[in-house]
Amino acid sequence: MLCPVRSRLPSALFPLLLPALLATPLATQLRAQAPTATAPADAPDEAAVAFFLDEGLNRSQVMDHLSWICDVYGPRVTGSPNLRKAQAWATKAFGTFGLQNAHTEAWGPFGRGWRCDHVAMAVTGDNPWPVLAYPKVWSPGFDGRVSAEVVNVAAMTAEQLEAADLKGKIVLIETPREVSEPFDGTSKRFTAEDLLRKADQQRIEAARPSERAAAAASQNDFRMGFQRRQQMTEMVMKKRPLAIVDRASKGDYGTVFVQGASAIGKDGERGNPRAVDADVIPQFTIAVEHYNRMCRVLEKGIKVQVEVELRTTFFSDDLNDYNVIADLPGKDAELGQQLAMMGAHFDSWQSGTGATDNGCGSAVVMEASRLIAAYVAKSGVQPRRTIRACLWSGEEQGLLGSKGYVSQHLGTYESPLPEQALVSGYFNLDNGTGKVRGVYLQGNEGVAPIFRSWLRPFHVHDASTLTLDNTGGTDHLSFHGAGVPGFQFVQDPVSYDTRTHHSNMDVWDHAIADDLKQAAVVMATFVWQTAQRDGMLPRHKVEPRQERGARGGAPARTGGR
């Protein structure tokens, strides 16, 4: 990262830095350099913003939306009955808000769905104790309660692992992980200095050579560790153990981060666990404290025996999955066929109820839709462009729902479909419960003066930062890669990465109502302004890496959220 304050700022970056700088002690020095006011054409619609703020902050329904999404329909694994029920509920809810043509739309084969019906694990023997364990998605169940000896293979060489008899064993696949006490706390908001650094971020290609080298070394270490873990897992699976157990790379105090199982492919390599004929061995993630205890006991030469129960159900009647789409039609004779879009992913992993990832973003999209529809009904002012709200599925498996939508409706950057030229912009929310602090511009400098103007009413609500930096790991990339301006909002991290992202603590209780109210108002404003402005949002040049829709590293998530 480049130094946040320099004696000379690049002219292209200064307008982006201004809002954050004005909140710092440098404000007095910099005000004299402020650019002239944005053209009135991109000034915020004061009447609409005033309505969104009043309705959205004082009579918000966002937490009730979130309760339905999480408490009633969570978790929402793609392909599961819970997601299907949530999609049906959301479709009906959009209609009650006043949106039209609310429907589900298939995006292509996904594979079989999965549900955990029951799980229990415990160490048995002279000193029994319960184990906090969660199965990975697509793990098959057992026929009743089973008991097996625990073996730790993490320190084995390839030769030792090849010679080991693991059939019928419960295999620990990783070494113990040291747990650090969170003396500084696990939740945080961005400070003014954090936001200034973020506004001053450059693409990694522009970083100093030493920083590039350090980043590359870190990525290489991670990649080598991941590859070794994958190789060990594949070797272990071929030996047909009863179950494979890990402890995740983060988590403590009973927070367990869990995702999907691995499968054995027909060629002996990694397979697709969603396939109807997939060969999957039961896999669990357990609390790191319980994992470490098992490892320490085994190191003392004492056997560990575990009893486990697991009942799961697979669903293969419909191998497709669906997005939820709803419109508020544009009334302008010339612009009505164009689109201002917003969205979030509706699917989740299984250990929590999918609140911060990404029930929060979905609830914000629904609340923003309600706010816009309520403003239209009260004011009589109609959107010029059609406003489209989208709830994606399959995001956790690789942005599948939004990629499917883009493929069907927009095409690719080189081979666009006609509708691609009609989408002015897409706005996404998927970084937890934190309030909106600004926007990642994805390198699109042309939108900077427009978004700076739209953020002005929200400076008092802590949203003022624009950064040219791109952020990865979620559905705006599907649009960005196809040449459509796609944006993710900058959000306070709160406890997203440390506690709730893909974990059993991803529940309604860890969502912050005031943050989501503010996010819904900002989302409604940006989508409304996009729908009402005379011209479409400026477009960007697609780089080859981005064009592929690669899942980059986001500040608060590492893919799949």
MITITI-654302 format. One record per residue (C-alpha): chain; x, y, z. Coordinates in Angstrom, 1 decimal. Layout:
BEGIN
   mol        X        Y        Z
     A        X        Y        Z
...
//
This chain:
BEGIN
   mol        X        Y        Z
     A      0.0      0.0      0.0
     A      1.3      3.4     -0.9
     A      1.8      6.1      1.7
     A     -1.7      7.6      2.5
     A     -0.5     11.2      2.5
     A      1.9     12.5     -0.1
     A      3.3     16.0     -0.9
     A      1.8     15.7     -4.4
     A     -1.4     13.9     -5.2
     A     -2.1     12.6     -8.7
     A     -4.7     14.9    -10.3
     A     -6.9     11.9    -11.1
     A     -6.9     10.8     -7.4
     A     -7.5     14.1     -5.7
     A    -11.2     14.3     -6.3
     A    -11.5     10.8     -4.8
     A     -9.5     11.6     -1.8
     A    -11.3     14.9     -1.0
     A    -14.2     13.7      1.1
     A    -12.0     11.6      3.4
     A     -9.3     14.3      3.6
     A    -11.9     17.0      4.6
     A    -12.6     14.9      7.7
     A     -8.9     15.0      8.8
     A     -6.7     17.7     10.3
     A     -5.5     18.4      6.7
     A     -8.9     19.9      5.9
     A     -7.8     23.5      6.3
     A     -4.9     23.0      4.0
     A     -6.9     21.2      1.3
     A    -10.2     23.2      1.1
     A     -8.5     25.8     -1.0
     A     -7.7     23.1     -3.6
     A    -11.3     21.7     -3.7
     A    -12.7     21.3     -7.3
     A    -15.7     23.2     -8.4
     A    -19.1     21.8     -7.6
     A    -20.5     18.9     -9.7
     A    -22.8     19.9    -12.5
     A    -26.5     20.2    -11.4
     A    -27.4     17.3    -13.7
     A    -25.8     14.9    -11.2
     A    -26.9     16.7     -8.0
     A    -28.9     14.4     -5.7
     A    -32.6     14.4     -6.0
     A    -33.3     16.2     -2.7
     A    -37.0     15.2     -2.4
     A    -36.2     11.5     -3.0
     A    -33.3     11.5     -0.6
     A    -35.3     13.2      2.1
     A    -38.0     10.6      1.7
     A    -35.5      7.7      1.8
     A    -33.9      9.1      4.9
     A    -37.1      9.7      6.7
     A    -38.8      6.4      5.8
     A    -35.6      4.3      5.9
     A    -34.3      5.5      9.2
     A    -37.6      6.0     11.1
     A    -39.9      3.3      9.7
     A    -37.4      0.7      8.4
     A    -38.5     -2.9      7.8
     A    -35.0     -4.1      7.1
     A    -34.5     -6.1     10.3
     A    -37.9     -7.8      9.8
     A    -36.9     -8.7      6.2
     A    -33.7    -10.2      7.7
     A    -35.6    -12.2     10.3
     A    -37.7    -13.8      7.6
     A    -34.6    -14.5      5.6
     A    -32.5    -16.0      8.5
     A    -34.8    -17.1     11.4
     A    -37.5    -18.6      9.2
     A    -35.6    -19.6      6.0
     A    -32.0    -19.9      7.1
     A    -29.6    -21.5      6.3
     A    -30.1    -21.2      2.5
     A    -27.7    -23.6      0.8
     A    -28.1    -23.4     -2.9
     A    -30.4    -26.2     -4.1
     A    -31.9    -26.7     -0.6
     A    -35.6    -26.6      0.3
     A    -34.9    -23.6      2.5
     A    -33.5    -21.5     -0.4
     A    -36.5    -22.5     -2.5
     A    -38.9    -21.4      0.3
     A    -36.9    -18.1      0.8
     A    -37.1    -17.4     -3.0
     A    -40.9    -17.9     -3.0
     A    -41.2    -15.6      0.0
     A    -39.0    -12.9     -1.5
     A    -40.9    -13.1     -4.8
     A    -44.2    -12.5     -3.0
     A    -42.7     -9.7     -0.8
     A    -41.4     -7.8     -3.8
     A    -44.9     -7.8     -5.2
     A    -46.4     -6.4     -1.9
     A    -43.8     -3.6     -2.1
     A    -45.2     -2.6     -5.5
     A    -42.6     -4.1     -7.9
     A    -43.9     -5.9    -10.9
     A    -43.1     -9.2    -12.7
     A    -41.4    -10.6     -9.5
     A    -40.4    -14.1    -10.5
     A    -37.7    -16.8    -10.2
     A    -35.5    -17.4    -13.2
     A    -33.4    -20.6    -13.8
     A    -29.8    -20.0    -14.5
     A    -28.7    -23.5    -15.4
     A    -27.8    -26.9    -13.9
     A    -26.3    -26.6    -10.4
     A    -26.4    -30.1     -9.0
     A    -28.1    -31.7     -6.1
     A    -29.2    -29.9     -3.0
     A    -28.3    -30.9      0.5
     A    -29.6    -30.5      4.1
     A    -28.2    -31.5      7.5
     A    -31.0    -33.1      9.5
     A    -29.0    -34.0     12.6
     A    -25.4    -34.1     13.8
     A    -23.8    -35.0     17.1
     A    -20.2    -35.8     18.0
     A    -18.5    -36.8     21.3
     A    -15.3    -38.2     22.6
     A    -16.1    -41.4     24.5
     A    -14.2    -43.5     27.1
     A    -13.2    -42.9     30.7
     A    -13.3    -39.1     30.2
     A    -16.1    -38.4     27.7
     A    -16.9    -34.9     26.4
     A    -19.1    -33.4     23.7
     A    -17.5    -32.0     20.5
     A    -18.8    -28.9     18.7
     A    -18.9    -30.2     15.1
     A    -20.6    -29.2     11.8
     A    -20.7    -31.3      8.7
     A    -19.5    -29.8      5.4
     A    -22.2    -29.4      2.7
     A    -22.7    -32.5      0.6
     A    -21.4    -34.8      3.3
     A    -23.4    -38.1      3.4
     A    -24.8    -39.3      6.6
     A    -24.2    -42.5      8.6
     A    -26.6    -45.4      9.4
     A    -27.2    -44.7     13.0
     A    -24.5    -43.9     15.6
     A    -21.0    -45.0     14.7
     A    -17.8    -45.2     16.7
     A    -14.2    -45.0     15.5
     A    -10.6    -44.3     16.5
     A     -9.1    -40.9     15.8
     A     -5.9    -40.7     13.8
     A     -3.9    -37.5     13.1
     A     -2.1    -37.6      9.7
     A     -1.0    -34.0      9.5
     A      2.6    -34.6     10.3
     A      2.9    -37.7      8.1
     A      5.2    -37.7      5.1
     A      3.7    -38.8      1.7
     A      5.4    -42.2      2.2
     A      3.9    -42.7      5.7
     A      0.5    -41.6      4.5
     A      0.7    -44.0      1.6
     A      1.4    -46.9      4.0
     A     -1.2    -45.9      6.7
     A     -4.3    -47.9      7.2
     A     -7.1    -45.4      7.6
     A    -10.1    -47.4      6.6
     A    -12.9    -46.9      9.2
     A    -10.9    -44.3     11.1
     A    -11.8    -40.6     11.9
     A     -8.9    -38.7     10.4
     A     -7.6    -35.3     11.6
     A     -6.2    -33.7      8.5
     A     -4.4    -30.7     10.0
     A     -1.9    -29.8     12.7
     A     -3.2    -28.0     15.9
     A     -3.7    -24.3     15.4
     A     -2.5    -21.7     18.0
     A     -5.4    -19.6     19.3
     A     -4.5    -15.9     20.1
     A     -6.4    -14.0     22.6
     A     -8.4    -11.1     21.0
     A     -7.1     -8.4     23.3
     A     -7.9     -5.7     20.7
     A    -11.4     -7.0     20.2
     A    -12.9     -8.8     17.2
     A    -15.1     -5.9     15.9
     A    -14.0     -2.7     14.3
     A    -15.1      0.2     12.2
     A    -13.0      2.1      9.7
     A    -11.3      5.1     11.1
     A    -10.7      8.3      9.1
     A     -7.1      7.1      8.6
     A     -8.3      3.7      7.3
     A    -10.6      5.4      4.8
     A     -7.9      7.8      3.7
     A     -5.5      4.8      3.0
     A     -8.3      3.0      1.2
     A     -9.0      6.1     -1.0
     A     -5.3      6.3     -1.8
     A     -5.0      2.6     -2.7
     A     -3.6      1.8     -6.2
     A     -3.7     -1.4     -8.1
     A     -1.1     -3.9     -7.1
     A      0.7     -3.4    -10.3
     A      1.4      0.2     -9.2
     A      2.7     -0.7     -5.8
     A      6.4     -0.4     -4.8
     A      8.5     -3.4     -5.9
     A      9.1     -4.4     -2.2
     A      5.3     -4.4     -1.6
     A      4.7     -6.4     -4.7
     A      7.3     -8.9     -3.7
     A      5.8     -9.3     -0.2
     A      2.3     -9.7     -1.6
     A      3.5    -12.3     -4.1
     A      5.4    -14.2     -1.4
     A      2.3    -14.2      0.9
     A      0.1    -15.5     -2.0
     A      2.7    -18.1     -2.9
     A      2.9    -19.4      0.7
     A     -0.9    -19.6      0.9
     A     -1.1    -21.4     -2.4
     A      1.6    -23.9     -1.4
     A     -0.2    -24.6      1.9
     A     -3.5    -25.0      0.1
     A     -2.1    -27.3     -2.5
     A     -0.4    -29.5      0.1
     A     -3.7    -29.7      2.0
     A     -5.6    -30.7     -1.1
     A     -3.1    -33.4     -2.0
     A     -3.3    -34.8      1.5
     A     -7.1    -34.8      1.4
     A     -7.1    -36.6     -1.9
     A     -4.7    -39.2     -0.6
     A     -6.8    -39.7      2.6
     A    -10.1    -40.0      0.8
     A     -8.7    -42.8     -1.4
     A     -8.1    -44.8      1.8
     A    -11.8    -44.6      2.7
     A    -11.8    -43.4      6.3
     A    -15.0    -43.2      8.2
     A    -14.8    -39.4      8.2
     A    -12.3    -36.5      7.7
     A    -12.1    -33.7     10.3
     A    -10.5    -30.3     10.2
     A    -10.5    -27.2     12.3
     A    -10.6    -24.3      9.7
     A     -7.9    -21.7      9.3
     A     -9.6    -19.2     11.7
     A    -12.1    -19.2     14.6
     A    -12.0    -19.5     18.3
     A    -14.3    -19.3     21.4
     A    -16.6    -21.9     19.7
     A    -16.8    -20.0     16.4
     A    -16.6    -22.6     13.6
     A    -16.1    -21.7     10.0
     A    -17.5    -24.3      7.6
     A    -18.0    -24.6      3.9
     A    -18.4    -27.5      1.4
     A    -17.0    -31.0      1.2
     A    -14.6    -32.4     -1.3
     A    -15.4    -35.3     -3.6
     A    -13.3    -38.1     -5.3
     A    -13.5    -37.8     -9.0
     A    -13.6    -40.7    -11.4
     A     -9.9    -40.1    -12.3
     A     -9.0    -40.2     -8.6
     A     -8.6    -36.4     -8.5
     A    -10.9    -33.9     -7.0
     A    -14.5    -34.3     -8.0
     A    -17.7    -32.3     -7.9
     A    -19.6    -33.0     -4.7
     A    -22.8    -31.6     -6.2
     A    -23.0    -34.2     -8.9
     A    -25.7    -36.8     -8.4
     A    -23.2    -39.6     -8.6
     A    -20.5    -37.9     -6.5
     A    -18.3    -40.0     -4.2
     A    -18.1    -38.1     -1.0
     A    -16.8    -39.2      2.4
     A    -18.3    -37.5      5.5
     A    -16.4    -34.4      6.4
     A    -16.6    -32.2      9.5
     A    -15.2    -29.0     10.8
     A    -15.0    -28.8     14.6
     A    -14.1    -26.1     17.1
     A    -10.4    -25.4     17.1
     A    -10.2    -25.8     20.9
     A    -11.7    -29.3     20.6
     A     -9.5    -30.2     17.7
     A     -6.4    -29.0     19.5
     A     -7.4    -31.1     22.6
     A     -7.7    -34.3     20.5
     A     -4.2    -33.6     19.0
     A     -2.6    -33.0     22.4
     A     -4.1    -36.3     23.8
     A     -2.9    -38.2     20.7
     A      0.6    -36.8     21.1
     A      0.7    -38.3     24.6
     A      0.2    -41.7     23.1
     A     -3.4    -42.0     24.4
     A     -6.1    -43.3     22.1
     A     -9.0    -41.0     21.3
     A    -12.3    -42.7     20.4
     A    -15.2    -40.7     18.9
     A    -18.9    -41.5     18.5
     A    -20.7    -39.5     15.8
     A    -24.2    -39.3     14.3
     A    -25.0    -37.6     11.0
     A    -28.2    -37.6      9.1
     A    -28.4    -35.7      5.8
     A    -30.8    -35.4      2.9
     A    -29.9    -34.9     -0.7
     A    -32.3    -33.3     -3.2
     A    -32.0    -34.1     -6.9
     A    -35.5    -33.7     -8.3
     A    -34.6    -30.3     -9.8
     A    -30.9    -29.8    -10.5
     A    -31.4    -26.2    -11.7
     A    -31.2    -23.3     -9.4
     A    -32.8    -19.9     -9.6
     A    -32.4    -16.1     -9.1
     A    -35.2    -13.8     -7.9
     A    -35.9    -10.9    -10.2
     A    -38.3     -8.0     -9.7
     A    -38.8     -4.7    -11.6
     A    -40.2     -1.2    -11.1
     A    -40.8     -0.3    -14.7
     A    -39.3      2.8    -16.2
     A    -41.9      5.3    -17.6
     A    -39.7      7.4    -19.8
     A    -40.5      6.8    -23.5
     A    -36.8      6.9    -24.5
     A    -35.1      5.5    -21.4
     A    -37.7      3.1    -20.1
     A    -36.1      0.0    -21.6
     A    -32.8      0.8    -19.9
     A    -32.0     -0.7    -16.4
     A    -30.7      0.5    -13.1
     A    -29.9     -2.7    -11.2
     A    -29.1     -3.7     -7.6
     A    -28.6     -7.1     -6.1
     A    -27.1     -9.4     -3.4
     A    -26.7    -13.1     -3.1
     A    -29.4    -15.0     -1.3
     A    -27.7    -18.3     -0.7
     A    -25.5    -19.1      2.3
     A    -23.5    -21.8      3.9
     A    -25.0    -24.1      6.5
     A    -23.6    -23.7     10.0
     A    -25.3    -20.3     10.8
     A    -28.5    -18.8      9.2
     A    -26.7    -16.8      6.6
     A    -27.2    -13.3      8.2
     A    -24.1    -11.3      7.4
     A    -23.3    -13.5      4.4
     A    -25.5    -12.5      2.9
     A    -28.9    -12.1      4.4
     A    -27.9     -8.5      5.3
     A    -27.3     -7.6      1.7
     A    -30.5     -9.3      0.5
     A    -32.5     -7.5      3.2
     A    -31.0     -4.2      2.2
     A    -31.9     -4.8     -1.5
     A    -35.5     -5.6     -0.5
     A    -35.7     -2.6      1.8
     A    -34.2     -0.3     -0.9
     A    -36.8     -1.7     -3.3
     A    -39.6     -0.9     -0.7
     A    -38.3      2.6     -0.2
     A    -38.2      3.4     -3.9
     A    -41.6      1.9     -4.5
     A    -43.0      3.8     -1.6
     A    -41.6      7.1     -2.8
     A    -43.0      6.5     -6.3
     A    -46.4      5.8     -4.8
     A    -46.4      8.8     -2.5
     A    -44.8     11.4     -4.9
     A    -46.2     10.2     -8.2
     A    -42.7     10.7     -9.6
     A    -41.9      7.7    -11.8
     A    -38.5      6.2    -12.5
     A    -37.2      7.0    -16.0
     A    -35.3      3.8    -16.3
     A    -36.6      0.4    -15.1
     A    -35.2     -0.4    -11.7
     A    -34.4     -4.1    -11.3
     A    -33.8     -5.9     -8.0
     A    -32.0     -9.2     -8.0
     A    -31.3    -11.9     -5.4
     A    -28.7    -14.4     -6.7
     A    -28.1    -18.0     -5.8
     A    -25.0    -20.1     -6.2
     A    -22.7    -17.2     -5.2
     A    -20.9    -19.3     -2.7
     A    -19.9    -21.8     -5.3
     A    -18.4    -19.2     -7.7
     A    -20.9    -16.4     -8.5
     A    -22.9    -18.9    -10.4
     A    -26.3    -17.2    -10.3
     A    -25.1    -13.8    -11.3
     A    -22.8    -15.3    -14.0
     A    -25.8    -17.2    -15.3
     A    -27.9    -14.0    -15.5
     A    -25.1    -12.1    -17.3
     A    -24.6    -15.0    -19.7
     A    -28.3    -15.2    -20.5
     A    -29.1    -11.5    -20.7
     A    -25.9     -9.6    -21.3
     A    -23.4    -11.9    -23.0
     A    -19.7    -11.3    -22.7
     A    -17.5     -8.2    -23.2
     A    -16.4     -9.4    -26.7
     A    -19.8    -10.8    -27.7
     A    -22.5     -8.7    -26.0
     A    -26.2     -9.4    -26.3
     A    -28.5     -6.4    -27.0
     A    -29.5     -6.0    -23.4
     A    -25.9     -5.3    -22.3
     A    -26.1     -1.8    -23.8
     A    -29.3     -1.2    -21.8
     A    -27.8     -1.6    -18.3
     A    -26.6      1.7    -16.9
     A    -25.1      0.2    -13.7
     A    -25.3     -2.5    -11.1
     A    -24.9     -2.0     -7.3
     A    -24.1     -4.9     -4.9
     A    -24.0     -5.3     -1.2
     A    -22.1     -8.3      0.3
     A    -19.6     -7.4      3.0
     A    -21.6     -8.1      6.1
     A    -23.6     -5.9      8.4
     A    -21.4     -2.8      8.4
     A    -22.7      0.6      7.4
     A    -21.8      1.9      3.9
     A    -18.7      4.1      4.0
     A    -18.3      4.7      0.3
     A    -17.9      2.9     -3.0
     A    -15.2      0.8     -4.7
     A    -15.0      2.3     -8.2
     A    -13.3     -0.8     -9.8
     A    -10.9      1.5    -11.6
     A    -13.8      3.4    -13.3
     A    -12.6      7.0    -12.9
     A    -15.5      8.4    -15.0
     A    -18.1      7.7    -12.2
     A    -16.0      9.5     -9.5
     A    -17.6     13.0     -9.8
     A    -21.1     11.5    -10.1
     A    -20.8      9.2     -7.1
     A    -19.1     12.0     -5.1
     A    -22.1     14.1     -5.6
     A    -24.5     11.3     -4.7
     A    -22.6     10.7     -1.5
     A    -22.8     14.3     -0.3
     A    -26.1     13.8      1.6
     A    -24.6     10.9      3.5
     A    -21.4     12.6      4.8
     A    -23.2     13.1      8.0
     A    -24.0      9.4      8.0
     A    -20.3      8.5      7.6
     A    -20.4      7.6      3.9
     A    -17.9      9.8      1.9
     A    -15.1      7.6      0.6
     A    -14.4      6.8     -3.0
     A    -11.5      4.5     -4.0
     A    -10.3      3.5     -7.4
     A     -9.4      0.1     -6.0
     A    -11.3     -3.0     -7.0
     A    -12.7     -5.5     -4.6
     A    -13.4     -9.1     -5.4
     A    -15.3    -12.1     -4.2
     A    -18.9    -11.2     -5.1
     A    -21.5    -10.7     -7.8
     A    -20.6     -7.2     -9.1
     A    -17.6     -8.9    -10.8
     A    -20.0    -10.8    -13.1
     A    -21.3     -7.4    -14.5
     A    -17.9     -5.6    -14.4
     A    -16.4     -8.4    -16.4
     A    -19.0     -8.1    -19.1
     A    -18.4     -4.4    -19.5
     A    -21.3     -3.1    -17.4
     A    -20.4     -0.8    -14.5
     A    -20.7     -3.0    -11.4
     A    -19.9     -1.7     -7.9
     A    -19.6     -3.0     -4.4
     A    -20.0     -0.6     -1.5
     A    -17.3      0.0      1.1
     A    -18.6     -1.3      4.4
     A    -17.3     -1.3      8.0
     A    -15.8     -4.7      8.7
     A    -17.4     -5.0     12.2
     A    -16.9     -8.8     13.0
     A    -17.3    -10.1      9.5
     A    -14.0    -11.7      8.9
     A    -13.3    -12.5     12.5
     A    -16.6    -14.0     13.6
     A    -19.5    -14.3     11.2
     A    -18.3    -15.0      7.6
     A    -19.2    -18.6      6.8
     A    -19.5    -19.5     10.5
     A    -22.0    -20.8     13.0
     A    -22.1    -17.2     14.4
     A    -23.6    -15.9     11.2
     A    -27.0    -15.2     12.7
     A    -29.5    -12.4     13.0
     A    -28.3    -11.3     16.4
     A    -25.0    -10.1     14.9
     A    -26.6     -7.8     12.4
     A    -26.6     -4.1     13.3
     A    -30.0     -2.4     12.7
     A    -28.8      1.2     12.3
     A    -26.1      0.1      9.9
     A    -28.5     -1.8      7.6
     A    -31.0      1.1      7.7
     A    -28.2      3.5      6.5
     A    -27.1      1.0      3.8
     A    -30.6      0.6      2.5
     A    -31.0      4.4      2.2
     A    -27.7      4.7      0.3
     A    -28.6      1.8     -2.0
     A    -32.0      3.3     -2.8
     A    -30.4      6.7     -3.5
     A    -27.7      5.3     -5.9
     A    -30.2      3.2     -7.8
     A    -32.8      6.0     -8.0
     A    -30.2      8.5     -9.2
     A    -29.0      6.0    -11.8
     A    -32.5      5.5    -13.0
     A    -33.2      9.3    -13.2
     A    -30.0     10.8    -14.7
     A    -30.1     11.8    -18.4
     A    -27.1      9.7    -19.5
     A    -26.0      6.2    -18.6
     A    -23.1      5.7    -16.2
     A    -19.6      6.0    -17.8
     A    -18.2      2.6    -18.7
     A    -14.8      1.1    -18.2
     A    -12.3     -0.9    -20.1
     A    -12.2     -4.5    -19.2
     A     -8.9     -6.0    -18.5
     A     -8.3     -9.7    -19.4
     A     -8.1    -10.9    -15.8
     A    -11.3     -9.1    -14.8
     A    -13.1    -10.2    -18.0
     A    -12.9    -13.8    -16.8
     A    -14.9    -12.8    -13.7
     A    -12.1    -14.1    -11.5
     A    -12.8    -14.0     -7.8
     A    -10.3    -11.5     -6.4
     A     -9.4    -11.0     -2.8
     A    -11.8     -8.7     -1.1
     A    -10.8     -6.9      2.1
     A    -13.4     -8.7      4.1
     A    -13.8    -12.0      2.3
     A    -11.8    -14.5      0.3
     A    -14.4    -15.7     -2.2
     A    -17.8    -17.3     -2.0
     A    -17.9    -14.4      0.2
//
